[in-house]
């Protein structure tokens, strides 16, 4: 519920979430180093360092972290939209292929809308995080009822 209020607490909450996620990713990469060999080991070390630095920066500078994440999210929507359009056009023999085409187009439009102004990017990011958390909660509750005898 904190995410949907969209004030300074929202920026801090999302930045702390970024920091915690990157800290966890750094730890997982460090734990995977002993099982890696060659260039994969070097890649895991580099990722662990990068995730660690991003985690520290997210905790120290929450406003800058939020702005960077909002910008990255706009690019994510652009690339995801292009990917969905290509997948839809390649798989036209599938049923409902046009739905993927429409969703990809909407994602590209959202990316261009968000790229125009930081306020739009931030608003879109906050709505996306809030809607994802809400959907995840509803999914968990429905799964709990499925498991109940």
DSSP file (Angstrom, degrees, kcal/mol; ACC not computed):
  #  RESIDUE AA STRUCTURE BP1 BP2  ACC     N-H-->O    O-->H-N    N-H-->O    O-->H-N    TCO  KAPPA ALPHA  PHI   PSI    X-CA   Y-CA   Z-CA
    1    1 A X              0   0    0      0, 0.0     4,-0.4     0, 0.0     3,-0.2   0.000 360.0 360.0 360.0 -25.2    0.0    0.0    0.0
    2    2 A X    >   +     0   0    0      1,-0.2     3,-0.9     2,-0.2     4,-0.5   0.839 360.0  59.1 -64.1 -32.3    3.0    2.3    0.5
    3    3 A X  G >  S+     0   0    0      1,-0.2     3,-1.0     2,-0.2    -1,-0.2   0.886  99.0  55.7 -66.2 -39.2    3.8    2.2   -3.2
    4    4 A X  G 3  S+     0   0    0      1,-0.2    -1,-0.2    -3,-0.2    -2,-0.2   0.576  91.6  72.4 -75.0  -7.5    0.5    3.6   -4.3
    5    5 A X  G <  S-     0   0    0     -3,-0.9    -1,-0.2    -4,-0.4    -2,-0.2   0.786  84.5-155.9 -76.4 -26.4    0.8    6.7   -2.1
    6    6 A X    <   +     0   0    0     -3,-1.0     2,-0.2    -4,-0.5    -3,-0.1   0.943  45.5 113.1  50.0  68.3    3.5    8.1   -4.5
    7    7 A X  S >> S-     0   0    0     -4,-0.1     4,-1.7     0, 0.0     3,-0.6  -0.649  88.8 -62.2-139.1-160.3    5.5   10.5   -2.2
    8    8 A X  H 3> S+     0   0    0      1,-0.3     4,-2.2    -2,-0.2     5,-0.2   0.820 132.7  58.4 -64.1 -28.8    9.0   10.5   -0.8
    9    9 A X  H 3> S+     0   0    0      2,-0.2     4,-2.8     1,-0.2    -1,-0.3   0.860 102.8  53.8 -67.3 -33.0    8.3    7.3    1.1
   10   10 A X  H <> S+     0   0    0     -3,-0.6     4,-2.6     2,-0.2     5,-0.3   0.937 108.8  47.7 -64.9 -46.3    7.5    5.6   -2.3
   11   11 A X  H  X S+     0   0    0     -4,-1.7     4,-2.2     1,-0.2    -2,-0.2   0.924 115.2  46.0 -60.1 -45.1   10.8    6.6   -3.7
   12   12 A X  H  X S+     0   0    0     -4,-2.2     4,-2.6     2,-0.2    -2,-0.2   0.908 112.0  51.1 -64.9 -42.1   12.6    5.4   -0.6
   13   13 A X  H  X S+     0   0    0     -4,-2.8     4,-2.1     1,-0.2    -2,-0.2   0.922 112.9  44.4 -63.6 -44.1   10.7    2.1   -0.5
   14   14 A X  H  X S+     0   0    0     -4,-2.6     4,-2.3     2,-0.2    -1,-0.2   0.885 113.6  51.0 -68.8 -37.5   11.4    1.3   -4.1
   15   15 A X  H  X S+     0   0    0     -4,-2.2     4,-2.6    -5,-0.3    -2,-0.2   0.897 110.1  49.2 -66.1 -39.6   15.1    2.3   -3.7
   16   16 A X  H  X S+     0   0    0     -4,-2.6     4,-2.8     2,-0.2     5,-0.2   0.892 109.8  52.4 -65.0 -38.2   15.4    0.0   -0.7
   17   17 A X  H  X S+     0   0    0     -4,-2.1     4,-2.4     2,-0.2    -2,-0.2   0.909 109.8  48.7 -62.3 -42.1   13.8   -2.8   -2.6
   18   18 A X  H  X S+     0   0    0     -4,-2.3     4,-2.7     2,-0.2     5,-0.2   0.939 112.6  48.5 -60.7 -47.4   16.4   -2.2   -5.4
   19   19 A X  H  X S+     0   0    0     -4,-2.6     4,-2.2     1,-0.2    -2,-0.2   0.910 113.1  46.2 -61.4 -43.7   19.2   -2.3   -2.8
   20   20 A X  H  X S+     0   0    0     -4,-2.8     4,-2.3     2,-0.2    -1,-0.2   0.897 113.2  49.7 -67.0 -40.0   17.9   -5.4   -1.1
   21   21 A X  H  X S+     0   0    0     -4,-2.4     4,-2.3    -5,-0.2    -2,-0.2   0.924 113.2  45.8 -64.7 -44.2   17.4   -7.2   -4.5
   22   22 A X  H  X S+     0   0    0     -4,-2.7     4,-2.4     2,-0.2    -2,-0.2   0.864 111.1  52.9 -68.5 -35.1   20.9   -6.3   -5.7
   23   23 A X  H  X S+     0   0    0     -4,-2.2     4,-2.2    -5,-0.2    -2,-0.2   0.920 111.2  47.1 -64.2 -42.3   22.5   -7.3   -2.4
   24   24 A X  H  X S+     0   0    0     -4,-2.3     4,-2.4     2,-0.2    -2,-0.2   0.902 111.6  50.5 -64.0 -40.9   20.7  -10.7   -2.7
   25   25 A X  H  X S+     0   0    0     -4,-2.3     4,-2.3     2,-0.2    -2,-0.2   0.893 109.5  51.1 -64.4 -39.5   21.9  -11.0   -6.3
   26   26 A X  H  X S+     0   0    0     -4,-2.4     4,-2.3     2,-0.2    -2,-0.2   0.916 110.5  49.2 -62.8 -42.7   25.5  -10.2   -5.2
   27   27 A X  H  X S+     0   0    0     -4,-2.2     4,-2.3     2,-0.2    -2,-0.2   0.915 110.6  49.8 -63.3 -43.3   25.3  -12.9   -2.5
   28   28 A X  H  X S+     0   0    0     -4,-2.4     4,-1.4     1,-0.2    -1,-0.2   0.890 110.6  50.0 -64.0 -38.7   24.0  -15.5   -4.9
   29   29 A X  H  X S+     0   0    0     -4,-2.3     4,-0.7     2,-0.2    -1,-0.2   0.910 110.4  50.2 -65.4 -40.8   26.7  -14.7   -7.4
   30   30 A X  H >< S+     0   0    0     -4,-2.3     3,-0.7     1,-0.2     4,-0.5   0.894 110.0  50.5 -63.1 -39.2   29.3  -15.0   -4.7
   31   31 A X  H 3< S+     0   0    0     -4,-2.3     3,-0.3     1,-0.2    -1,-0.2   0.779 109.2  52.1 -69.2 -25.8   27.9  -18.4   -3.6
   32   32 A X  H >< S+     0   0    0     -4,-1.4     3,-0.8     1,-0.2     4,-0.4   0.571  85.9  86.8 -87.0  -9.5   28.0  -19.6   -7.2
   33   33 A X  G X< S+     0   0    0     -4,-0.7     3,-1.7    -3,-0.7    -1,-0.2   0.909  82.6  55.9 -60.1 -44.9   31.6  -18.7   -7.8
   34   34 A X  G 3  S+     0   0    0     -4,-0.5    -1,-0.2    -3,-0.3    -2,-0.1   0.781 107.8  49.8 -61.6 -23.7   33.1  -22.0   -6.5
   35   35 A X  G <  S+     0   0    0     -3,-0.8    -1,-0.3    -4,-0.2     2,-0.2   0.482  98.2  87.8 -91.6  -1.9   30.9  -24.1   -8.9
   36   36 A X    <   -     0   0    0     -3,-1.7     2,-0.3    -4,-0.4    -3,-0.0  -0.592  58.5-159.7 -97.9 158.7   32.0  -22.0  -12.0
   37   37 A X    >   -     0   0    0     -2,-0.2     3,-1.3     4,-0.0     4,-0.3  -0.982  49.2 -20.3-136.4 147.6   35.0  -22.5  -14.2
   38   38 A X  T 3> S-     0   0    0     -2,-0.3     4,-1.4     1,-0.3     3,-0.5  -0.303 126.4  -2.6  66.1-132.4   37.0  -20.3  -16.6
   39   39 A X  H 3> S+     0   0    0      1,-0.2     4,-2.5     2,-0.2    -1,-0.3   0.770 128.6  64.4 -68.7 -26.8   35.3  -17.2  -17.9
   40   40 A X  H <> S+     0   0    0     -3,-1.3     4,-2.2     2,-0.2    -1,-0.2   0.888 101.5  51.0 -63.9 -37.2   32.0  -18.0  -16.1
   41   41 A X  H  > S+     0   0    0     -3,-0.5     4,-2.1    -4,-0.3    -2,-0.2   0.925 110.7  47.6 -65.1 -44.4   33.9  -17.6  -12.8
   42   42 A X  H  X S+     0   0    0     -4,-1.4     4,-2.3     1,-0.2    -2,-0.2   0.890 111.4  51.8 -63.6 -39.0   35.2  -14.2  -13.9
   43   43 A X  H  X S+     0   0    0     -4,-2.5     4,-2.5     2,-0.2    -1,-0.2   0.891 108.7  50.1 -64.2 -40.1   31.8  -13.2  -15.0
   44   44 A X  H  X S+     0   0    0     -4,-2.2     4,-2.5     2,-0.2    -2,-0.2   0.883 110.2  50.1 -66.7 -38.3   30.3  -14.1  -11.7
   45   45 A X  H  X S+     0   0    0     -4,-2.1     4,-2.3     2,-0.2    -2,-0.2   0.929 111.8  48.3 -64.4 -44.3   32.9  -12.1   -9.8
   46   46 A X  H  X S+     0   0    0     -4,-2.3     4,-2.6     1,-0.2    -2,-0.2   0.910 112.8  48.0 -63.0 -42.3   32.2   -9.1  -12.0
   47   47 A X  H  X S+     0   0    0     -4,-2.5     4,-3.1     2,-0.2     5,-0.3   0.900 109.9  52.4 -65.1 -40.2   28.4   -9.4  -11.5
   48   48 A X  H  X S+     0   0    0     -4,-2.5     4,-2.1     2,-0.2    -2,-0.2   0.914 112.2  45.6 -62.1 -42.4   28.9   -9.8   -7.7
   49   49 A X  H  X S+     0   0    0     -4,-2.3     4,-2.4     2,-0.2    -2,-0.2   0.929 114.3  48.1 -65.5 -45.1   30.9   -6.6   -7.6
   50   50 A X  H  X S+     0   0    0     -4,-2.6     4,-2.6     1,-0.2     5,-0.2   0.933 113.3  47.1 -62.4 -46.7   28.5   -4.7   -9.9
   51   51 A X  H  X S+     0   0    0     -4,-3.1     4,-2.4     1,-0.2    -1,-0.2   0.884 111.7  52.1 -62.4 -38.0   25.5   -5.8   -7.8
   52   52 A X  H  X S+     0   0    0     -4,-2.1     4,-2.2    -5,-0.3    -2,-0.2   0.916 110.9  46.3 -64.4 -43.4   27.3   -4.9   -4.6
   53   53 A X  H  X S+     0   0    0     -4,-2.4     4,-2.6     2,-0.2    -2,-0.2   0.922 113.2  49.1 -65.0 -44.3   28.1   -1.4   -5.9
   54   54 A X  H  X S+     0   0    0     -4,-2.6     4,-2.3     1,-0.2    -2,-0.2   0.901 110.1  52.6 -62.0 -39.9   24.5   -0.9   -7.1
   55   55 A X  H  X S+     0   0    0     -4,-2.4     4,-1.7    -5,-0.2    -1,-0.2   0.931 110.6  46.1 -61.3 -46.6   23.2   -2.1   -3.8
   56   56 A X  H  X S+     0   0    0     -4,-2.2     4,-2.4     1,-0.2     5,-0.2   0.926 113.3  49.5 -63.0 -44.8   25.3    0.3   -1.8
   57   57 A X  H  X S+     0   0    0     -4,-2.6     4,-2.9     1,-0.2     8,-0.2   0.869 107.6  54.9 -63.6 -35.7   24.4    3.2   -4.1
   58   58 A X  H  < S+     0   0    0     -4,-2.3    -1,-0.2     1,-0.2    -2,-0.2   0.874 112.8  42.5 -65.6 -36.2   20.7    2.4   -3.8
   59   59 A X  H  < S+     0   0    0     -4,-1.7     3,-0.4    -5,-0.2    -2,-0.2   0.857 120.2  42.0 -76.7 -35.3   20.9    2.6    0.0
   60   60 A X  H  < S+     0   0    0     -4,-2.4     2,-0.4     1,-0.2    -2,-0.2   0.899 128.1  25.9 -80.0 -42.0   23.0    5.8    0.0
   61   61 A X     X  +     0   0    0     -4,-2.9     4,-2.1    -5,-0.2    -1,-0.2  -0.694  66.4 166.8-123.5  77.1   21.3    7.7   -2.8
   62   62 A X  H  > S+     0   0    0     -2,-0.4     4,-2.2    -3,-0.4     5,-0.2   0.862  75.8  53.5 -64.1 -35.4   17.7    6.6   -3.0
   63   63 A X  H  > S+     0   0    0      2,-0.2     4,-2.1     1,-0.2    -1,-0.2   0.927 111.3  44.5 -65.0 -45.0   16.5    9.5   -5.2
   64   64 A X  H  > S+     0   0    0      2,-0.2     4,-2.4     1,-0.2    -1,-0.2   0.877 112.5  53.0 -65.9 -38.0   19.2    8.9   -7.8
   65   65 A X  H  X S+     0   0    0     -4,-2.1     4,-2.5    -8,-0.2    -2,-0.2   0.909 109.0  49.2 -63.5 -41.9   18.6    5.1   -7.8
   66   66 A X  H  X S+     0   0    0     -4,-2.2     4,-2.4     2,-0.2    -2,-0.2   0.914 111.1  49.1 -64.2 -43.3   14.9    5.7   -8.3
   67   67 A X  H  X S+     0   0    0     -4,-2.1     4,-1.9     2,-0.2    -2,-0.2   0.910 112.3  48.1 -63.4 -42.7   15.5    8.0  -11.3
   68   68 A X  H  X S+     0   0    0     -4,-2.4     4,-2.5     1,-0.2    -2,-0.2   0.913 111.8  49.7 -64.5 -42.3   18.0    5.6  -12.9
   69   69 A X  H  X S+     0   0    0     -4,-2.5     4,-2.4     1,-0.2    -2,-0.2   0.891 108.7  52.8 -64.2 -38.9   15.5    2.7  -12.4
   70   70 A X  H  X S+     0   0    0     -4,-2.4     4,-1.6     2,-0.2    -1,-0.2   0.897 110.9  47.2 -63.3 -39.9   12.7    4.7  -14.0
   71   71 A X  H  X S+     0   0    0     -4,-1.9     4,-1.7     2,-0.2    -2,-0.2   0.919 112.6  48.5 -67.5 -43.7   14.9    5.4  -17.0
   72   72 A X  H  X S+     0   0    0     -4,-2.5     4,-2.5     1,-0.2    -2,-0.2   0.873 107.7  56.7 -62.6 -36.9   15.9    1.8  -17.3
   73   73 A X  H  X S+     0   0    0     -4,-2.4     4,-2.3     2,-0.2    -1,-0.2   0.875 103.1  53.5 -64.3 -37.6   12.3    0.7  -17.0
   74   74 A X  H  X S+     0   0    0     -4,-1.6     4,-1.7     2,-0.2    -1,-0.2   0.911 111.1  46.2 -63.1 -41.6   11.4    2.9  -20.0
   75   75 A X  H  X S+     0   0    0     -4,-1.7     4,-2.7     2,-0.2     5,-0.3   0.884 109.0  55.9 -66.6 -37.9   14.1    1.2  -22.1
   76   76 A X  H  X S+     0   0    0     -4,-2.5     4,-3.0     1,-0.2     5,-0.3   0.928 106.7  49.8 -58.5 -45.7   12.8   -2.2  -20.8
   77   77 A X  H  X S+     0   0    0     -4,-2.3     4,-2.3     2,-0.2    -1,-0.2   0.896 111.3  49.8 -61.4 -39.6    9.3   -1.4  -22.1
   78   78 A X  H  X S+     0   0    0     -4,-1.7     4,-2.3     2,-0.2    -2,-0.2   0.961 115.1  41.2 -63.3 -52.2   10.8   -0.5  -25.5
   79   79 A X  H  X S+     0   0    0     -4,-2.7     4,-2.4     1,-0.2    -2,-0.2   0.891 115.7  50.4 -66.1 -39.3   12.9   -3.6  -25.9
   80   80 A X  H  X S+     0   0    0     -4,-3.0     4,-2.6    -5,-0.3    -1,-0.2   0.896 110.4  50.7 -65.5 -39.5   10.1   -5.9  -24.5
   81   81 A X  H  X S+     0   0    0     -4,-2.3     4,-2.2    -5,-0.3    -2,-0.2   0.924 111.0  47.4 -63.5 -45.1    7.6   -4.3  -26.9
   82   82 A X  H  X S+     0   0    0     -4,-2.3     4,-2.3     2,-0.2    -2,-0.2   0.918 112.8  50.0 -61.6 -43.5    9.8   -4.8  -29.9
   83   83 A X  H  X S+     0   0    0     -4,-2.4     4,-2.6     1,-0.2    -2,-0.2   0.923 110.2  49.6 -61.1 -45.3   10.5   -8.4  -28.8
   84   84 A X  H  X S+     0   0    0     -4,-2.6     4,-2.3     1,-0.2    -1,-0.2   0.878 110.2  50.9 -63.8 -37.6    6.8   -9.2  -28.4
   85   85 A X  H  X S+     0   0    0     -4,-2.2     4,-2.4     2,-0.2    -1,-0.2   0.927 111.4  47.4 -65.2 -44.1    6.0   -7.7  -31.8
   86   86 A X  H  X S+     0   0    0     -4,-2.3     4,-2.3     1,-0.2     5,-0.2   0.925 112.7  49.2 -62.5 -44.4    8.7   -9.9  -33.5
   87   87 A X  H  X S+     0   0    0     -4,-2.6     4,-2.1     1,-0.2    -1,-0.2   0.901 111.7  49.8 -61.5 -41.1    7.5  -13.0  -31.6
   88   88 A X  H  < S+     0   0    0     -4,-2.3    -1,-0.2     1,-0.2    -2,-0.2   0.912 112.6  46.0 -65.0 -42.7    3.9  -12.3  -32.7
   89   89 A X  H >< S+     0   0    0     -4,-2.4     3,-0.7     1,-0.2    -2,-0.2   0.857 114.1  47.7 -71.4 -34.1    4.8  -11.8  -36.3
   90   90 A X  H 3< S+     0   0    0     -4,-2.3     3,-0.3     1,-0.2     2,-0.2   0.869 115.3  46.0 -71.8 -36.0    7.0  -14.9  -36.4
   91   91 A X  T ><  +     0   0    0     -4,-2.1     3,-1.6    -5,-0.2    -1,-0.2  -0.261  66.7 137.1-103.3  46.6    4.3  -17.0  -34.7
   92   92 A X  T <   +     0   0    0     -3,-0.7     5,-0.2     1,-0.3    -1,-0.2   0.682  64.7  67.3 -67.0 -16.2    1.2  -16.0  -36.7
   93   93 A X  T 3  S+     0   0    0     -3,-0.3    -1,-0.3     4,-0.1     2,-0.1   0.669  83.0  93.3 -77.8 -14.8    0.0  -19.6  -36.9
   94   94 A X  S X  S-     0   0    0     -3,-1.6     3,-1.1    -6,-0.2     2,-0.2  -0.438  88.8-102.6 -74.3 150.0   -0.6  -19.6  -33.2
   95   95 A X  T 3  S+     0   0    0      1,-0.2    -1,-0.1     2,-0.1    -2,-0.1  -0.492 105.0  14.5 -70.2 146.1   -4.1  -18.8  -31.9
   96   96 A X  T >> S+     0   0    0     -2,-0.2     3,-1.0     1,-0.1     4,-0.8   0.747  77.7 144.1  62.0  28.1   -4.4  -15.3  -30.4
   97   97 A X  H <>  +     0   0    0     -3,-1.1     4,-1.5     1,-0.2     3,-0.4   0.830  66.4  63.6 -62.2 -30.7   -1.0  -14.2  -32.0
   98   98 A X  H 3> S+     0   0    0      1,-0.2     4,-2.5     2,-0.2    -1,-0.2   0.778  92.0  63.2 -66.6 -26.5   -2.6  -10.8  -32.5
   99   99 A X  H <> S+     0   0    0     -3,-1.0     4,-2.6     2,-0.2    -1,-0.2   0.908 103.1  48.0 -65.6 -40.5   -2.9  -10.3  -28.8
  100  100 A X  H  X S+     0   0    0     -4,-0.8     4,-2.3    -3,-0.4    -1,-0.2   0.875 110.9  52.7 -64.5 -36.9    0.9  -10.4  -28.4
  101  101 A X  H  X S+     0   0    0     -4,-1.5     4,-2.0     2,-0.2    -2,-0.2   0.923 110.9  45.8 -63.5 -45.0    1.2   -7.9  -31.3
  102  102 A X  H  X S+     0   0    0     -4,-2.5     4,-2.3     2,-0.2    -2,-0.2   0.924 113.2  49.3 -65.2 -44.9   -1.2   -5.5  -29.6
  103  103 A X  H  X S+     0   0    0     -4,-2.6     4,-2.3     1,-0.2    -2,-0.2   0.890 110.2  51.3 -63.9 -38.8    0.5   -5.8  -26.2
  104  104 A X  H  X S+     0   0    0     -4,-2.3     4,-2.0     2,-0.2    -1,-0.2   0.899 109.8  49.9 -62.9 -40.2    3.9   -5.2  -27.8
  105  105 A X  H  X S+     0   0    0     -4,-2.0     4,-2.3     2,-0.2    -2,-0.2   0.900 109.9  50.5 -64.6 -41.0    2.6   -2.1  -29.5
  106  106 A X  H  X S+     0   0    0     -4,-2.3     4,-2.6     1,-0.2    -2,-0.2   0.899 108.6  52.4 -63.8 -40.5    1.1   -0.8  -26.2
  107  107 A X  H  X S+     0   0    0     -4,-2.3     4,-2.2     2,-0.2    -1,-0.2   0.898 109.3  49.3 -63.6 -39.6    4.5   -1.4  -24.5
  108  108 A X  H  X S+     0   0    0     -4,-2.0     4,-2.2     2,-0.2    -2,-0.2   0.919 111.1  49.4 -66.0 -42.4    6.3    0.6  -27.1
  109  109 A X  H  X S+     0   0    0     -4,-2.3     4,-2.3     1,-0.2    -2,-0.2   0.907 110.9  50.0 -62.0 -41.6    3.8    3.4  -26.8
  110  110 A X  H  X S+     0   0    0     -4,-2.6     4,-2.8     2,-0.2    -1,-0.2   0.885 108.4  53.9 -63.2 -38.3    4.2    3.4  -23.0
  111  111 A X  H  X S+     0   0    0     -4,-2.2     4,-2.0     2,-0.2    -2,-0.2   0.925 111.0  44.3 -62.8 -44.4    8.0    3.5  -23.4
  112  112 A X  H  X S+     0   0    0     -4,-2.2     4,-0.7     2,-0.2    -1,-0.2   0.873 113.5  51.3 -68.6 -35.8    7.8    6.6  -25.6
  113  113 A X  H >< S+     0   0    0     -4,-2.3     3,-0.7     1,-0.2     4,-0.5   0.928 113.5  44.4 -64.0 -44.3    5.3    8.2  -23.3
  114  114 A X  H >< S+     0   0    0     -4,-2.8     3,-0.7     1,-0.2     7,-0.6   0.819 105.5  62.1 -71.0 -30.2    7.6    7.5  -20.3
  115  115 A X  H 3< S+     0   0    0     -4,-2.0    -1,-0.2     1,-0.2    -2,-0.2   0.710  92.9  67.3 -69.6 -18.6   10.7    8.7  -22.1
  116  116 A X  T << S+     0   0    0     -4,-0.7     2,-0.3    -3,-0.7    -1,-0.2   0.830 111.4  12.3 -72.6 -32.5    9.3   12.2  -22.5
  117  117 A X    <>  -     0   0    0     -3,-0.7     4,-1.9    -4,-0.5     3,-0.3  -0.999  62.2-132.0-150.6 140.2    9.3   13.3  -18.9
  118  118 A X  H  > S+     0   0    0     -2,-0.3     4,-3.0     1,-0.2     5,-0.2   0.877 108.7  59.6 -61.4 -36.4   10.8   11.9  -15.7
  119  119 A X  H  > S+     0   0    0      1,-0.2     4,-2.4     2,-0.2    -1,-0.2   0.883 105.8  48.0 -59.4 -38.7    7.4   12.4  -13.9
  120  120 A X  H  > S+     0   0    0     -3,-0.3     4,-2.7     2,-0.2    -1,-0.2   0.914 112.3  48.7 -67.4 -42.7    5.9   10.0  -16.4
  121  121 A X  H  X S+     0   0    0     -4,-1.9     4,-2.6    -7,-0.6    -2,-0.2   0.936 113.7  46.6 -61.5 -46.3    8.6    7.4  -16.0
  122  122 A X  H  X S+     0   0    0     -4,-3.0     4,-2.6     2,-0.2    -2,-0.2   0.920 113.3  48.2 -63.5 -44.6    8.4    7.6  -12.2
  123  123 A X  H  X S+     0   0    0     -4,-2.4     4,-2.5    -5,-0.2     5,-0.2   0.926 113.1  48.1 -61.4 -45.4    4.6    7.4  -12.3
  124  124 A X  H  X S+     0   0    0     -4,-2.7     4,-2.5     1,-0.2    -2,-0.2   0.899 112.2  49.4 -62.9 -41.5    4.7    4.4  -14.7
  125  125 A X  H  X S+     0   0    0     -4,-2.6     4,-2.8    -5,-0.2     5,-0.2   0.921 111.5  48.3 -64.1 -44.1    7.3    2.7  -12.5
  126  126 A X  H  X S+     0   0    0     -4,-2.6     4,-2.6     1,-0.2     5,-0.2   0.918 113.4  47.1 -64.0 -43.3    5.3    3.2   -9.3
  127  127 A X  H  X S+     0   0    0     -4,-2.5     4,-2.9    -5,-0.2     5,-0.2   0.909 112.8  50.1 -64.3 -40.8    2.2    1.9  -10.9
  128  128 A X  H  X S+     0   0    0     -4,-2.5     4,-2.4    -5,-0.2    -2,-0.2   0.933 112.9  45.4 -63.7 -46.3    4.0   -1.1  -12.4
  129  129 A X  H  X S+     0   0    0     -4,-2.8     4,-2.4     2,-0.2    -2,-0.2   0.927 116.2  46.5 -63.3 -44.7    5.6   -2.0   -9.0
  130  130 A X  H  X S+     0   0    0     -4,-2.6     4,-2.4    -5,-0.2    -2,-0.2   0.920 114.0  46.6 -64.3 -44.8    2.3   -1.6   -7.2
  131  131 A X  H  X S+     0   0    0     -4,-2.9     4,-2.7    -5,-0.2    -1,-0.2   0.883 112.6  50.9 -66.5 -37.9    0.3   -3.6   -9.7
  132  132 A X  H  X S+     0   0    0     -4,-2.4     4,-2.5    -5,-0.2    -2,-0.2   0.919 111.5  47.3 -64.9 -43.0    2.9   -6.3   -9.7
  133  133 A X  H  X S+     0   0    0     -4,-2.4     4,-2.2     2,-0.2    -2,-0.2   0.909 113.6  48.2 -64.6 -41.1    2.9   -6.6   -5.9
  134  134 A X  H  X S+     0   0    0     -4,-2.4     4,-2.4     2,-0.2    -2,-0.2   0.922 112.7  47.8 -65.0 -44.3   -0.9   -6.6   -5.9
  135  135 A X  H  X S+     0   0    0     -4,-2.7     4,-2.4     1,-0.2    -2,-0.2   0.895 111.2  51.3 -63.6 -40.0   -1.1   -9.3   -8.6
  136  136 A X  H  X S+     0   0    0     -4,-2.5     4,-2.4     2,-0.2    -1,-0.2   0.903 110.2  49.7 -64.0 -40.8    1.5  -11.4   -6.7
  137  137 A X  H  X S+     0   0    0     -4,-2.2     4,-2.2     2,-0.2    -2,-0.2   0.920 111.4  47.6 -64.0 -44.1   -0.5  -11.1   -3.5
  138  138 A X  H  X S+     0   0    0     -4,-2.4     4,-2.5     1,-0.2    -2,-0.2   0.903 111.8  51.2 -63.8 -40.5   -3.7  -12.2   -5.2
  139  139 A X  H  X S+     0   0    0     -4,-2.4     4,-2.3     2,-0.2    -2,-0.2   0.909 109.6  49.6 -62.6 -42.7   -1.9  -15.1   -6.9
  140  140 A X  H  X S+     0   0    0     -4,-2.4     4,-2.0     2,-0.2    -2,-0.2   0.901 111.4  48.9 -64.3 -40.6   -0.5  -16.2   -3.5
  141  141 A X  H  X S+     0   0    0     -4,-2.2     4,-1.9     2,-0.2    -2,-0.2   0.920 111.6  48.9 -65.1 -43.1   -3.9  -16.1   -1.9
  142  142 A X  H  X S+     0   0    0     -4,-2.5     4,-1.6     1,-0.2    -2,-0.2   0.885 111.0  50.4 -65.7 -37.1   -5.5  -18.0   -4.7
  143  143 A X  H  X S+     0   0    0     -4,-2.3     4,-1.9     2,-0.2    -1,-0.2   0.871 106.5  55.6 -66.1 -36.3   -2.7  -20.7   -4.5
  144  144 A X  H  X S+     0   0    0     -4,-2.0     4,-1.1     1,-0.2    -2,-0.2   0.906 107.8  48.2 -63.0 -40.2   -3.3  -21.0   -0.8
  145  145 A X  H  < S+     0   0    0     -4,-1.9    -1,-0.2     1,-0.2    -2,-0.2   0.832 108.7  54.8 -68.9 -31.1   -7.0  -21.7   -1.4
  146  146 A X  H  < S+     0   0    0     -4,-1.6    -1,-0.2     1,-0.2    -2,-0.2   0.869 109.0  47.7 -66.7 -36.4   -6.0  -24.3   -4.0
  147  147 A X  H  < S+     0   0    0     -4,-1.9     2,-0.2    -5,-0.1    -1,-0.2   0.710  89.0  99.9 -78.2 -20.2   -3.7  -26.1   -1.5
  148  148 A X     <        0   0    0     -4,-1.1    -3,-0.0    -5,-0.2    -4,-0.0  -0.491 360.0 360.0 -69.2 130.3   -6.4  -26.1    1.2
  149  149 A X              0   0    0     -2,-0.2    -1,-0.1     0, 0.0    -4,-0.1   0.506 360.0 360.0 -71.5 360.0   -8.1  -29.5    1.3
